[in-house]
């Protein structure tokens, strides 16, 4: 800008530098250095360290954008003619950098989609703004926008193609599952119609899940939970990454596998006793006549002990689904219960709830009396619900429960102890999984469908 002439009577006020530009320059420097360091660590060092460096760099990027916005608002009107006009530019940049940080930290599967989308929009905006001034930068921005948008389109097309290929692998299995499920849910099961059983089972499971959600929200409200997703990964035992899933008592994957080796066989026996009423009648607090009636209700039931989850699959799940939080793996120890009818599924869930407390904060005082509590029920996923979209699981339906057990080691073997003794005695705890299947659906799974499901799951990186 030219200075006034020497003989001019127009008062002259020096222009104020736009301090927000300092933060903007810092933003681009941080972004460049951060991308280089993250790529280097990813290839030549530790992917976990690369994630941490990228995470902190993008958080710093967001903070710098917010500071630029704050300084610009304070200076607005005092820097006439310098830089951009006061407007929404820095507010938009702050929002974009926040979502860039959020997707990198929490939803990495969407990171590049968002990154390319936001970058394309921002460069198209720059092209429109700079073209009016005949600036060469406008055409550089246009080239970048076209490259980004083309890359985004290619990424979306590749994703759709992979989904189509994955679905084609299990298409026949999904049709068979749906046909069998339609027959099961329409076949009479004695005095109780299947529709009534399904409704009762869904009501039971929804009540448990409502109590679990209430406990999570109560725990989250104790802190400034609105800011937690940007700064923390858990609150108490709850994971913020999965919106309330209860985590294991340790994040050390080696310790988790050591616990699994100790408790696996004893847990299988405990669930066996729950299904067959063999030697642990005192756990349930029931009379012989009640046990006999219950044995008849479970006629044809089968309990199948499961092996400890393989380390490669556990690590795969930690990376794909749990953003490298090993404490979220709650199925290292698992078993399968195969039942003949939906009425038996409902009876099994009721039987398990009779010896369980719901959630982390459930107490003996709030539970119904008459049974010794051996489990904490932390999760119940009901894929038998009529509202469940079976396409999410390749057509397959079952019911899975996460239960936590506590034990002490006596004479070299684990001995499970009731919940009211967990705090009074030196004990360890571990969350295990019980999978409840219907016989007709389970038989299809065993006929080779599960191998095709694994291929489908791997294609979708789940």
C-alpha positions in Angstrom: 0.0 0.0 0.0 1.4 3.4 -1.0 2.0 6.1 1.7 0.1 9.4 1.4 1.9 12.2 -0.5 4.1 14.6 1.5 1.7 17.5 1.0 -1.5 15.5 1.7 -3.8 16.6 4.4 -5.2 13.1 4.9 -4.3 11.8 8.3 -2.3 8.6 8.1 -2.6 5.6 10.5 0.0 2.8 10.2 -1.6 -0.6 9.4 -1.7 -3.2 12.2 -0.1 -6.6 11.3 -2.6 -9.4 11.4 -1.2 -11.6 14.2 -3.5 -14.4 13.3 -1.2 -15.0 10.2 1.6 -16.0 12.6 -0.6 -18.8 13.9 -1.6 -19.8 10.4 2.1 -20.0 9.4 2.7 -22.1 12.5 -0.2 -24.4 11.5 1.3 -25.3 8.1 4.8 -25.8 9.5 3.4 -28.2 12.2 1.3 -30.0 9.6 4.3 -30.6 7.3 6.7 -31.7 10.1 4.0 -33.9 11.7 3.1 -35.7 8.5 6.8 -36.4 7.8 7.5 -37.7 11.3 4.3 -39.8 11.3 5.1 -41.4 8.0 8.7 -42.1 9.0 7.8 -43.7 12.3 5.0 -45.8 10.6 7.5 -47.2 8.1 10.8 -47.5 10.0 9.8 -47.6 13.6 6.7 -48.2 15.6 3.1 -47.8 14.2 2.0 -47.2 17.8 4.5 -44.4 18.2 3.5 -43.0 14.8 -0.1 -42.9 16.0 0.9 -41.0 19.2 3.0 -38.4 17.3 0.2 -37.9 14.7 -2.4 -37.6 17.4 -0.4 -34.9 19.3 0.5 -33.0 16.2 -3.1 -32.8 15.0 -4.2 -31.7 18.5 -1.6 -28.9 18.3 -2.9 -28.0 14.9 -6.4 -27.6 16.2 -5.2 -25.5 19.1 -3.3 -23.2 16.7 -6.4 -22.8 14.6 -8.5 -21.8 17.6 -5.8 -19.3 18.7 -5.8 -17.8 15.2 -9.6 -17.5 15.4 -9.4 -15.8 18.8 -6.7 -13.4 17.8 -8.5 -12.5 14.6 -11.7 -11.8 16.5 -9.9 -9.5 18.9 -8.2 -7.7 16.1 -11.1 -7.5 13.8 -11.5 -3.9 12.5 -7.9 -2.9 13.5 -6.1 -4.3 10.5 -8.0 -2.9 7.6 -6.3 -3.9 4.3 -4.1 -6.6 5.7 -4.7 -10.2 4.9 -8.1 -11.7 4.7 -11.2 -9.7 5.6 -12.7 -10.5 9.0 -15.0 -13.3 8.3 -15.7 -17.0 9.0 -12.4 -18.3 7.5 -10.7 -19.1 10.8 -13.9 -20.5 12.3 -14.2 -22.9 9.4 -10.5 -23.8 9.7 -11.0 -24.5 13.4 -13.9 -26.8 12.7 -12.0 -28.6 10.0 -8.8 -29.2 12.1 -11.0 -30.5 15.0 -12.7 -33.1 12.8 -9.3 -34.0 11.3 -8.0 -34.6 14.8 -11.2 -36.4 15.9 -11.2 -38.8 13.0 -7.5 -39.6 13.3 -7.9 -40.3 17.1 -11.2 -42.1 17.2 -12.4 -43.1 13.7 -9.4 -43.9 11.6 -11.4 -45.7 9.1 -12.9 -42.3 8.1 -9.7 -40.3 8.3 -8.7 -40.2 4.7 -12.3 -39.8 3.5 -12.7 -36.7 5.7 -9.2 -35.5 4.9 -9.7 -35.6 1.2 -13.2 -34.2 1.4 -12.2 -31.2 3.6 -9.1 -30.6 1.6 -11.0 -30.6 -1.7 -13.6 -28.2 -0.4 -10.9 -25.9 1.1 -8.9 -25.7 -2.1 -12.0 -25.1 -4.3 -12.8 -22.2 -1.9 -9.3 -20.9 -2.3 -9.5 -21.1 -6.1 -12.7 -19.1 -6.1 -11.3 -16.5 -3.7 -7.9 -16.0 -5.4 -9.0 -16.2 -9.0 -10.6 -12.7 -8.7 -7.1 -11.2 -8.1 -5.5 -13.1 -10.9 -3.2 -14.9 -8.4 -1.3 -17.9 -9.7 -2.0 -19.6 -6.4 -5.6 -20.0 -7.5 -4.6 -22.5 -10.2 -2.3 -24.3 -7.8 -5.3 -24.6 -5.5 -7.5 -25.8 -8.3 -5.0 -28.5 -9.3 -4.8 -29.7 -5.7 -8.6 -29.7 -5.4 -9.0 -31.8 -8.5 -6.4 -34.3 -7.3 -8.0 -34.6 -3.9 -11.5 -35.0 -5.2 -10.4 -37.6 -7.8 -8.6 -39.5 -5.0 -11.7 -39.4 -2.9 -13.9 -40.7 -5.7 -11.4 -43.6 -6.4 -11.3 -44.4 -2.7 -15.1 -44.6 -2.5 -15.3 -46.7 -5.6 -12.7 -49.1 -4.2 -14.6 -49.4 -0.9 -17.9 -50.1 -2.7 -16.2 -52.8 -4.8 -14.7 -54.5 -1.7 -18.1 -54.5 0.0 -19.7 -56.0 -3.1 -17.0 -58.7 -3.3 -17.4 -59.4 0.4 -21.2 -59.7 0.2 -20.9 -62.0 -2.8 -18.9 -64.4 -0.8 -21.6 -64.9 1.8 -24.7 -64.1 -0.2 -26.0 -67.7 -0.3 -25.2 -68.2 3.4 -27.2 -65.0 4.2 -30.2 -66.3 2.3 -30.0 -69.7 4.0 -29.7 -68.0 7.5 -32.7 -65.8 6.7 -34.8 -68.8 5.5 -34.0 -70.8 8.6 -34.6 -67.9 10.9 -38.0 -67.2 9.3 -38.9 -70.8 10.0 -37.7 -70.7 13.6 -39.5 -67.5 14.4 -42.7 -68.9 12.9 -42.7 -72.4 14.3 -44.7 -73.2 17.3 -42.7 -74.1 20.4 -45.3 -75.5 22.6 -47.6 -73.4 24.8 -45.6 -70.2 24.1 -45.8 -68.8 20.5 -42.5 -67.8 19.1 -43.5 -64.1 18.6 -44.3 -63.9 22.3 -41.0 -65.5 23.2 -39.1 -63.1 21.0 -40.9 -60.1 22.5 -40.2 -61.3 26.0 -36.6 -62.0 25.2 -36.1 -58.6 23.7 -37.8 -56.9 26.6 -35.5 -58.8 29.0 -32.4 -57.9 27.0 -33.5 -54.3 26.5 -34.0 -53.8 30.2 -30.4 -55.1 30.9 -29.0 -52.8 28.2 -30.9 -49.8 29.5 -29.5 -50.3 33.0 -25.9 -50.6 31.5 -26.4 -47.4 29.6 -27.7 -45.6 32.7 -24.6 -46.7 34.7 -22.3 -45.4 31.9 -24.0 -42.1 31.7 -23.9 -41.7 35.5 -20.2 -42.4 35.5 -19.6 -40.0 32.6 -21.5 -37.1 34.2 -19.1 -37.2 37.2 -16.4 -35.5 35.1 -16.3 -32.9 32.3 -17.3 -35.7 29.9 -18.1 -33.3 27.1 -14.3 -32.8 26.7 -13.3 -36.4 27.4 -13.4 -37.7 23.8 -10.8 -35.1 22.9 -8.4 -35.8 25.8 -9.2 -39.3 27.4 -10.0 -42.8 26.2 -11.9 -44.1 29.3 -13.8 -43.0 32.4 -13.5 -45.5 35.2 -14.0 -49.0 33.7 -15.8 -47.6 30.7 -14.4 -47.0 27.3 -15.3 -43.8 25.6 -14.1 -45.2 22.3 -16.9 -47.7 22.2 -19.5 -45.6 24.1 -19.6 -47.5 27.4 -18.1 -50.9 26.9 -16.6 -52.1 30.1 -12.9 -52.7 29.9 -10.7 -55.5 31.4 -9.0 -54.7 34.7 -5.6 -54.5 32.9 -4.4 -53.1 29.6 -1.4 -55.5 29.5 -2.1 -58.1 26.8 0.4 -60.5 28.2 -1.3 -60.4 31.6 -4.7 -60.9 29.9 -3.5 -64.1 28.2 -1.9 -65.3 31.4 -5.3 -64.8 33.2 -7.0 -66.6 30.3 -4.8 -69.6 30.7 -5.5 -69.8 34.4 -9.2 -69.3 34.3 -10.3 -70.9 31.0 -10.9 -74.5 32.1 -12.6 -73.5 35.4 -14.9 -71.0 33.6 -16.0 -73.7 31.1 -16.9 -76.0 34.1 -18.8 -73.1 35.7 -20.9 -72.5 32.6 -21.3 -76.3 32.2 -22.8 -76.4 35.7 -25.1 -73.5 34.8 -26.5 -75.4 31.8 -26.6 -78.9 33.2 -27.0 -78.4 36.9 -24.4 -81.0 37.8 -22.4 -80.3 41.0 -22.9 -76.6 41.6 -26.6 -76.5 42.8 -25.5 -74.5 45.8 -24.5 -71.6 43.5 -28.0 -71.2 42.2 -29.7 -71.6 45.6 -32.4 -73.9 44.2 -34.1 -77.0 45.4 -33.9 -80.4 43.7 -37.4 -80.2 42.3 -36.6 -76.8 40.8 -33.4 -78.2 39.3 -35.3 -81.1 37.8 -37.8 -78.7 36.2 -34.9 -76.6 34.9 -33.2 -79.7 33.4 -36.3 -80.5 31.5 -36.5 -76.9 30.2 -32.9 -77.3 28.9 -33.5 -80.7 27.3 -31.3 -81.0 24.2 -28.9 -78.2 25.3 -25.2 -78.5 24.5 -22.3 -76.6 26.1 -19.2 -76.5 23.9 -16.0 -75.3 25.5 -14.2 -72.8 23.4 -10.4 -72.5 23.0 -8.6 -69.4 24.2 -8.6 -66.8 21.4 -5.5 -66.9 19.2 -3.0 -64.1 19.8 -3.0 -63.1 16.1 -6.8 -62.7 16.0 -6.7 -60.8 19.4 -4.1 -58.4 18.1 -6.0 -58.1 14.8 -9.2 -57.2 16.7 -7.4 -54.7 18.9 -6.1 -52.8 15.9 -9.2 -53.0 13.7 -12.0 -52.5 16.2 -10.5 -51.1 19.5 -7.9 -48.6 18.4 -5.1 -50.5 20.1 -6.8 -50.7 23.5 -6.1 -54.3 24.6 -8.4 -53.9 27.6 -11.4 -54.0 25.3 -10.8 -57.6 24.3 -13.3 -59.4 26.4 -13.5 -62.8 24.6 -10.2 -64.4 25.1 -12.1 -66.9 27.3 -15.3 -67.9 25.6 -17.7 -70.8 25.4 -20.7 -71.8 23.3 -24.2 -72.8 24.5 -26.4 -74.4 21.8 -30.1 -74.5 22.6 -33.0 -76.0 20.7 -35.7 -73.2 21.0 -36.1 -69.5 21.6 -37.9 -70.4 24.9 -34.7 -72.1 26.1 -32.6 -69.0 25.1 -34.9 -66.9 27.3 -34.7 -69.4 30.2 -30.9 -69.4 30.0 -30.6 -65.6 30.1 -33.0 -65.5 33.1 -31.0 -68.3 34.8 -27.7 -66.4 34.2 -29.2 -63.1 35.5 -30.3 -64.9 38.7 -26.6 -65.4 39.6 -25.4 -62.0 38.2 -25.3 -58.4 39.0 -25.7 -55.9 36.1 -22.8 -53.6 35.3 -19.9 -52.2 37.2 -22.0 -50.3 39.9 -24.7 -52.9 40.5 -24.6 -53.9 44.2 -25.9 -56.8 46.3 -28.3 -54.5 48.0 -30.0 -53.5 44.7 -30.2 -57.1 43.5 -32.9 -59.6 44.2 -32.2 -62.0 47.1 -32.1 -65.8 47.0 -29.1 -66.5 44.8 -25.4 -66.1 45.4 -24.0 -63.7 42.7 -21.1 -65.1 40.8 -20.9 -62.9 37.8 -21.1 -59.2 36.8 -23.0 -58.9 33.5 -21.3 -56.2 31.5 -22.7 -56.6 28.0 -25.6 -58.3 26.3 -25.9 -58.4 22.5 -29.2 -59.8 21.3 -29.0 -60.6 17.6 -32.3 -62.5 17.9 -34.1 -59.2 18.3 -36.6 -58.6 15.5 -35.2 -55.2 14.9 -31.7 -56.4 14.4 -30.3 -56.1 10.9 -28.6 -59.5 10.3 -26.6 -58.1 7.3 -24.2 -56.6 9.9 -23.2 -60.1 10.9 -23.3 -61.8 7.5 -26.9 -63.1 8.2 -25.9 -64.9 11.4 -27.9 -64.5 14.6 -26.9 -65.4 18.2 -26.9 -63.9 21.6 -23.6 -63.0 23.4 -23.0 -62.0 27.0 -19.9 -60.6 28.6 -19.6 -61.7 32.2 -16.9 -60.9 34.7 -15.7 -63.6 37.2 -13.4 -63.3 40.2 -11.2 -66.0 41.7 -8.5 -66.8 44.1 -5.8 -69.5 43.6 -6.0 -72.4 46.0 -3.6 -75.4 45.8 -2.5 -74.2 42.4 -6.1 -74.0 40.9 -8.5 -71.1 40.6 -11.5 -71.0 42.8 -14.4 -68.7 41.9 -15.7 -66.5 44.7 -19.0 -64.6 45.0 -19.1 -60.9 44.2 -19.5 -59.9 47.8 -16.0 -61.4 48.5 -14.2 -59.7 45.6 -13.1 -56.7 47.7 -12.5 -58.6 51.0 -10.2 -61.2 49.5 -7.1 -60.9 47.3 -8.6 -61.9 43.9 -8.2 -61.3 40.2 -11.1 -60.7 37.8 -11.5 -61.3 34.1 -14.3 -60.7 31.6 -15.3 -63.7 29.5 -17.9 -64.3 26.8 -20.8 -66.7 26.6 -22.3 -67.2 23.1 -25.8 -68.6 22.9 -26.9 -70.2 19.6 -30.0 -71.8 18.2 -29.3 -75.4 17.0 -30.8 -74.8 13.5 -28.7 -71.7 12.9 -25.5 -73.2 14.5 -25.6 -76.2 12.3 -25.3 -73.9 9.2 -22.4 -72.2 10.8 -20.6 -75.5 11.3 -21.2 -76.6 7.7 -18.6 -74.2 6.3 -20.4 -70.9 6.6 -18.1 -69.7 9.3 -15.0 -69.9 7.1 -16.7 -67.8 4.5 -17.8 -65.3 7.2 -14.1 -65.0 8.2 -13.2 -64.1 4.6 -16.0 -61.6 4.6 -14.9 -60.1 7.9 -11.3 -59.8 6.7 -12.2 -58.1 3.5 -14.1 -55.5 5.5 -11.2 -55.3 8.1 -13.6 -56.0 11.0 
